[in-house]
Amino acid sequence: MENIEVGEIFTITDENDQEENIEVLAALNIEGTQYVAVSFVEDLQAETEEDIDIFFLKVDQDGDFTAIESDEEFDKVSSAFDEVMEED
């Protein structure tokens, strides 16, 4: 699996079969699994003072994005990204 880089843009299909462009804001390897923090490109490009939505995805062995399945996994990933962001 090749590493996913911060700043890369990908197209994903949502639950309504709508394509959305997302940008990788951060990538982190936790216990051998790669996770990314992403946001919609459209939201990032909008000049607004509102907060943007950031969400986390797991990267599977094929390099595809998958949803985080459990609250425990989400909490672990969210905490790890918070720690990294506080260091910057």
MDTraj code that builds the backbone (N, CA, C; nanometers):
import mdtraj as md
import numpy as np

residues = "MET GLU ASN ILE GLU VAL GLY GLU ILE PHE THR ILE THR ASP GLU ASN ASP GLN GLU GLU ASN ILE GLU VAL LEU ALA ALA LEU ASN ILE GLU GLY THR GLN TYR VAL ALA VAL SER PHE VAL GLU ASP LEU GLN ALA GLU THR GLU GLU ASP ILE ASP ILE PHE PHE LEU LYS VAL ASP GLN ASP GLY ASP PHE THR ALA ILE GLU SER ASP GLU GLU PHE ASP LYS VAL SER SER ALA PHE ASP GLU VAL MET GLU GLU ASP".split()
xyz = np.array([
    [0.0854, -0.1184, 0.0000],
    [0.0000, 0.0000, 0.0000],
    [0.0893, 0.1239, 0.0000],
    [0.0602, 0.2165, -0.0875],
    [0.1382, 0.3397, -0.0896],
    [0.0814, 0.4363, 0.0135],
    [0.1697, 0.5213, 0.0658],
    [0.1272, 0.6167, 0.1667],
    [0.0414, 0.7257, 0.1050],
    [-0.0555, 0.7672, 0.1801],
    [-0.1408, 0.8783, 0.1404],
    [-0.0803, 1.0038, 0.1998],
    [-0.0652, 1.1060, 0.1185],
    [0.0019, 1.2282, 0.1595],
    [-0.0980, 1.3383, 0.1947],
    [-0.0608, 1.4209, 0.2906],
    [-0.1395, 1.5386, 0.3253],
    [-0.1489, 1.6281, 0.2025],
    [-0.2675, 1.6779, 0.1749],
    [-0.2896, 1.7648, 0.0591],
    [-0.3438, 1.6917, -0.0617],
    [-0.3377, 1.5586, -0.0610],
    [-0.3934, 1.4823, -0.1734],
    [-0.5451, 1.4979, -0.1745],
    [-0.6003, 1.4979, -0.2949],
    [-0.7449, 1.5098, -0.3123],
    [-0.7963, 1.3814, -0.3762],
    [-0.9041, 1.3301, -0.3187],
    [-0.9665, 1.2077, -0.3666],
    [-1.1148, 1.2325, -0.3895],
    [-1.1730, 1.1513, -0.4747],
    [-1.3173, 1.1561, -0.4966],
    [-1.3781, 1.0337, -0.4301],
    [-1.4773, 1.0575, -0.3462],
    [-1.5494, 0.9484, -0.2816],
    [-1.6963, 0.9574, -0.3222],
    [-1.7672, 0.8482, -0.3077],
    [-1.9101, 0.8445, -0.3353],
    [-1.9826, 0.8283, -0.2029],
    [-2.0768, 0.9186, -0.1756],
    [-2.1482, 0.9110, -0.0485],
    [-2.2644, 0.8120, -0.0567],
    [-2.3398, 0.8033, 0.0525],
    [-2.4494, 0.7062, 0.0593],
    [-2.5608, 0.7346, -0.0411],
    [-2.5648, 0.8542, -0.0988],
    [-2.6656, 0.8905, -0.1993],
    [-2.6099, 0.8827, -0.3412],
    [-2.4952, 0.8156, -0.3572],
    [-2.4272, 0.8012, -0.4855],
    [-2.3842, 0.9346, -0.5464],
    [-2.3611, 1.0336, -0.4596],
    [-2.3102, 1.1628, -0.5036],
    [-2.1586, 1.1623, -0.4857],
    [-2.0864, 1.2077, -0.5874],
    [-1.9417, 1.2148, -0.5762],
    [-1.9020, 1.3439, -0.5062],
    [-1.8077, 1.3320, -0.4142],
    [-1.7565, 1.4456, -0.3390],
    [-1.6042, 1.4402, -0.3417],
    [-1.5410, 1.5559, -0.3557],
    [-1.3955, 1.5632, -0.3462],
    [-1.3578, 1.5920, -0.2019],
    [-1.2628, 1.5129, -0.1504],
    [-1.2130, 1.5343, -0.0153],
    [-1.0628, 1.5566, -0.0215],
    [-1.0133, 1.6366, 0.0729],
    [-0.8701, 1.6614, 0.0822],
    [-0.8182, 1.6038, 0.2129],
    [-0.7036, 1.5393, 0.2058],
    [-0.6407, 1.4821, 0.3240],
    [-0.5739, 1.5950, 0.4017],
    [-0.6151, 1.6115, 0.5266],
    [-0.5593, 1.7158, 0.6123],
    [-0.4489, 1.6625, 0.7018],
    [-0.4562, 1.5342, 0.7338],
    [-0.3544, 1.4703, 0.8181],
    [-0.3649, 1.3201, 0.7985],
    [-0.2534, 1.2518, 0.8158],
    [-0.2494, 1.1064, 0.8063],
    [-0.1724, 1.0542, 0.9263],
    [-0.2163, 0.9398, 0.9791],
    [-0.1562, 0.8867, 1.1000],
    [-0.1651, 0.7354, 1.0990],
    [-0.0592, 0.6702, 1.1436],
    [-0.0580, 0.5251, 1.1545],
    [-0.0753, 0.4905, 1.3014],
    [-0.1811, 0.4169, 1.3315],
    [-0.2100, 0.3781, 1.4694],
    [-0.2165, 0.2261, 1.4748],
    [-0.1242, 0.1679, 1.5488],
    [-0.1213, 0.0232, 1.5684],
    [-0.1252, -0.0530, 1.4356],
    [-0.0499, -0.0029, 1.3369],
    [-0.0399, -0.0712, 1.2090],
    [-0.1499, -0.0419, 1.1098],
    [-0.2429, 0.0448, 1.1455],
    [-0.3524, 0.0823, 1.0557],
    [-0.3408, 0.2304, 1.0231],
    [-0.3542, 0.2644, 0.8942],
    [-0.3461, 0.4043, 0.8534],
    [-0.4849, 0.4680, 0.8576],
    [-0.4889, 0.5877, 0.9136],
    [-0.6112, 0.6675, 0.9209],
    [-0.5812, 0.8042, 0.8607],
    [-0.6850, 0.8688, 0.8082],
    [-0.6709, 1.0035, 0.7557],
    [-0.7809, 1.0926, 0.8124],
    [-0.7455, 1.2185, 0.8325],
    [-0.8432, 1.3221, 0.8651],
    [-0.8685, 1.3963, 0.7351],
    [-0.9944, 1.4075, 0.6958],
    [-1.0281, 1.4694, 0.5681],
    [-1.1407, 1.5701, 0.5851],
    [-1.1539, 1.6546, 0.4844],
    [-1.2655, 1.7478, 0.4772],
    [-1.3024, 1.7655, 0.3302],
    [-1.4230, 1.8117, 0.3072],
    [-1.4679, 1.8352, 0.1706],
    [-1.3932, 1.9540, 0.1108],
    [-1.3421, 1.9370, -0.0105],
    [-1.2667, 2.0429, -0.0791],
    [-1.3520, 2.1689, -0.0894],
    [-1.4780, 2.1524, -0.1202],
    [-1.5682, 2.2670, -0.1340],
    [-1.5721, 2.3492, -0.0046],
    [-1.5770, 2.2811, 0.1104],
    [-1.5786, 2.3513, 0.2390],
    [-1.4461, 2.4223, 0.2647],
    [-1.3354, 2.3585, 0.2271],
    [-1.2041, 2.4178, 0.2491],
    [-1.1819, 2.5417, 0.1638],
    [-1.2411, 2.5437, 0.0447],
    [-1.2214, 2.6562, -0.0470],
    [-1.3163, 2.7722, -0.0190],
    [-1.4232, 2.7461, 0.0534],
    [-1.5205, 2.8516, 0.0846],
    [-1.4589, 2.9493, 0.1837],
    [-1.4727, 3.0757, 0.1535],
    [-1.4212, 3.1773, 0.2442],
    [-1.5307, 3.2115, 0.3435],
    [-1.5255, 3.1420, 0.4553],
    [-1.6259, 3.1607, 0.5588],
    [-1.5588, 3.1500, 0.6947],
    [-1.6219, 3.2063, 0.7932],
    [-1.5680, 3.1974, 0.9282],
    [-1.6282, 3.0807, 1.0050],
    [-1.7166, 3.0061, 0.9406],
    [-1.7772, 2.8903, 1.0063],
    [-1.6755, 2.7778, 1.0147],
    [-1.6935, 2.6930, 1.1149],
    [-1.6075, 2.5762, 1.1280],
    [-1.6322, 2.4810, 1.0123],
    [-1.5275, 2.4111, 0.9716],
    [-1.5434, 2.3109, 0.8667],
    [-1.5555, 2.1734, 0.9318],
    [-1.6243, 2.0848, 0.8641],
    [-1.6385, 1.9486, 0.9134],
    [-1.5144, 1.8689, 0.8761],
    [-1.4574, 1.8045, 0.9749],
    [-1.3441, 1.7147, 0.9537],
    [-1.3881, 1.5775, 0.9991],
    [-1.3589, 1.4782, 0.9176],
    [-1.3937, 1.3428, 0.9595],
    [-1.2779, 1.2489, 0.9337],
    [-1.2843, 1.1342, 0.9987],
    [-1.1761, 1.0373, 0.9953],
    [-1.2180, 0.9148, 0.9163],
    [-1.1250, 0.8629, 0.8375],
    [-1.1477, 0.7410, 0.7616],
    [-1.0308, 0.6467, 0.7828],
    [-1.0594, 0.5186, 0.7764],
    [-0.9559, 0.4166, 0.7843],
    [-0.9144, 0.3841, 0.6419],
    [-0.7869, 0.3558, 0.6214],
    [-0.7361, 0.3166, 0.4907],
    [-0.7146, 0.1651, 0.4947],
    [-0.7852, 0.0920, 0.4070],
    [-0.7713, -0.0540, 0.4088],
    [-0.6447, -0.0974, 0.3347],
    [-0.6218, -0.2262, 0.3294],
    [-0.4988, -0.2792, 0.2699],
    [-0.4873, -0.2508, 0.1207],
    [-0.6007, -0.2247, 0.0541],
    [-0.5994, -0.1924, -0.0885],
    [-0.5824, -0.0427, -0.1128],
    [-0.5754, 0.0369, -0.0043],
    [-0.5632, 0.1814, -0.0181],
    [-0.6960, 0.2519, -0.0312],
    [-0.8062, 0.1782, -0.0086],
    [-0.9396, 0.2379, -0.0163],
    [-0.9806, 0.2921, 0.1203],
    [-1.0628, 0.3960, 0.1189],
    [-1.1136, 0.4530, 0.2432],
    [-1.2330, 0.3714, 0.2913],
    [-1.2368, 0.3454, 0.4207],
    [-1.3500, 0.2773, 0.4816],
    [-1.3908, 0.3526, 0.6070],
    [-1.5143, 0.3323, 0.6460],
    [-1.5660, 0.3983, 0.7655],
    [-1.5077, 0.3348, 0.8907],
    [-1.4980, 0.4144, 0.9945],
    [-1.4594, 0.3628, 1.1257],
    [-1.5839, 0.2997, 1.1859],
    [-1.5700, 0.1759, 1.2287],
    [-1.6861, 0.0942, 1.2654],
    [-1.7398, 0.1142, 1.4066],
    [-1.6532, 0.1441, 1.5023],
    [-1.7003, 0.1476, 1.6409],
    [-1.6690, 0.2809, 1.7068],
    [-1.7449, 0.3094, 1.8129],
    [-1.7194, 0.4311, 1.8899],
    [-1.5817, 0.4266, 1.9554],
    [-1.5408, 0.3076, 2.0005],
    [-1.4110, 0.2936, 2.0650],
    [-1.2987, 0.3262, 1.9664],
    [-1.3102, 0.2741, 1.8437],
    [-1.2083, 0.3010, 1.7425],
    [-1.2073, 0.4499, 1.7080],
    [-1.3253, 0.5097, 1.6937],
    [-1.3344, 0.6527, 1.6636],
    [-1.2682, 0.7347, 1.7732],
    [-1.2976, 0.7016, 1.8993],
    [-1.2391, 0.7768, 2.0107],
    [-1.0868, 0.7661, 2.0111],
    [-1.0343, 0.6468, 1.9831],
    [-0.8898, 0.6246, 1.9799],
    [-0.8263, 0.7098, 1.8687],
    [-0.8877, 0.7084, 1.7514],
    [-0.8358, 0.7829, 1.6368],
    [-0.8460, 0.9334, 1.6610],
    [-0.9593, 0.9767, 1.7106],
    [-0.9799, 1.1189, 1.7373],
    [-0.8787, 1.1707, 1.8384],
    [-0.8546, 1.0958, 1.9445],
    [-0.7568, 1.1367, 2.0460],
    [-0.6166, 1.1438, 1.9883],
    [-0.5802, 1.0468, 1.9058],
    [-0.4470, 1.0451, 1.8447],
    [-0.4272, 1.1662, 1.7540],
    [-0.5287, 1.1994, 1.6736],
    [-0.5172, 1.3164, 1.5860],
    [-0.5120, 1.4444, 1.6687],
    [-0.5894, 1.4520, 1.7783],
    [-0.5852, 1.5695, 1.8653],
    [-0.4449, 1.5906, 1.9191],
    [-0.3793, 1.4823, 1.9627],
    [-0.2430, 1.4933, 2.0156],
    [-0.1472, 1.5452, 1.9100],
    [-0.1585, 1.4951, 1.7872],
    [-0.0706, 1.5395, 1.6783],
    [-0.0949, 1.6865, 1.6475],
    [-0.2198, 1.7276, 1.6441],
    [-0.2511, 1.8660, 1.6101],
    [-0.2028, 1.9628, 1.7198],
    [-0.2059, 1.9183, 1.8451],
    [-0.1580, 2.0039, 1.9545],
    [-0.0072, 2.0239, 1.9468],
    [0.0656, 1.9242, 1.8919],
    [0.2113, 1.9346, 1.8794],
    [0.2517, 2.0366, 1.7743],
    [0.1665, 2.0573, 1.6729],
    [0.2000, 2.1501, 1.5627],
    [0.1823, 2.2912, 1.6009],
])
top = md.Topology()
chain = top.add_chain()
for i, resn in enumerate(residues, 1):
    res = top.add_residue(resn, chain, resSeq=i)
    for name in ("N", "CA", "C"):
        top.add_atom(name, md.element.get_by_symbol(name[0]), res)
traj = md.Trajectory(xyz[None], top)
